[in-house]
């Protein structure tokens, strides 16, 4: 019948994804074709629009693509944030193609999709891509959005008051992060060959005076960056794109490379409770289309192995005496507090990415005594499930528990340095007052 013919045509469309650059209409047509061909495995939606009104499409893949399922972590890839950095845009389309065609055939991919909800945004800056008329290895004005803003300098910053006017594309991603329980992410760029990790900005509290801005989860970030680099065809060699720039093992701390204010990966980590790294995938920002197949081959294994890392560490639920979930309970590993404490979602869930080892997990419901549990974490990424550790607060009931306010937008590290700096003049004033009193006496 007609429906069967249509589905057959849609399947054939998804089966013939060419190695070429797909402009807006072609990209939309491809994503809609995939969703039509795999309606139970995918969910296609737009999280907003660009300045020029183009949809910011996201294709979600998984056993439960339309909604969050308790215990299943959320993962995302975002590409083409800079419109003239194009390789990521195309390899994410090929990643989609690979995932849907492997589901039910490849046992690893099948288990990955059954246990992970994967969100893929091929382009965050469609206006910039369309404005880049001639492919070029170097900088073009297509880097920016239609308003001339660099989207990777446009997010709130944890160290400085970012004065940039938040753009529609940025706002859409911020809302998206707030509405999902993302655990792990990567944003795909071009112009270098390296995996860069948080923090991109910093101050003396995080080690900026030594040229390295260290997060509380620095060990996890190094592992994540190496996971991608070591599974990439050549990134791990660390040779960089010219003789002047080398990256040992193909990774770098963002601040060590160059200081960046208002970056997306720091925003994800601080305000989104989501570990994100930045993947620079090509020395040439907008290479010839005939190189795209090689870029896909070089990145294919790394893209899959990186997704698996969303199952690192520990996860669980925080509930009250009646078994009801407690939203906004603080759950963190002792010794690695976040400047915006990591909190449970509406289902009372938490996800903490931690390397194998022994940890004390601290769960706190404001107004009640904290609960501490010691856990032994193994590498469960191959089993597609982090260690499960629940917390039940028998003294908390649904009627008396209170919600915690969301993390303030004030850059907390700036406040921390202000507070520490403010102590010194106060001490000086007290000493001076004591001396004056002695003199008067």
Secondary structure as UniProt FT lines:
FT   HELIX           2..15
FT   HELIX           24..37
FT   TURN            38..41
FT   STRAND          42..49
FT   TURN            51..52
FT   STRAND          55..61
FT   TURN            63..66
FT   TURN            70..71
FT   STRAND          73..79
FT   TURN            83..84
FT   HELIX           87..102
FT   TURN            103..105
FT   HELIX           107..115
FT   STRAND          116..121
FT   HELIX           126..131
FT   HELIX           141..143
FT   TURN            146..147
FT   HELIX           151..153
FT   HELIX           168..179
FT   STRAND          182..189
FT   STRAND          192..197
FT   HELIX           204..206
FT   HELIX           208..210
FT   TURN            216..217
FT   HELIX           218..231
FT   HELIX           235..237
FT   TURN            243..244
FT   HELIX           248..250
FT   STRAND          251..253
FT   HELIX           254..257
FT   HELIX           264..271
FT   STRAND          275..282
FT   TURN            285..286
FT   HELIX           289..291
FT   HELIX           292..308
FT   HELIX           309..311
FT   STRAND          314..320
FT   TURN            321..322
FT   TURN            327..328
FT   STRAND          330..333
FT   TURN            334..335
FT   TURN            346..347
FT   STRAND          349..352
FT   STRAND          357..364
FT   TURN            366..367
FT   STRAND          371..377
FT   HELIX           381..383
FT   STRAND          387..388
FT   STRAND          391..393
FT   TURN            394..395
FT   TURN            398..400
FT   HELIX           412..440
//
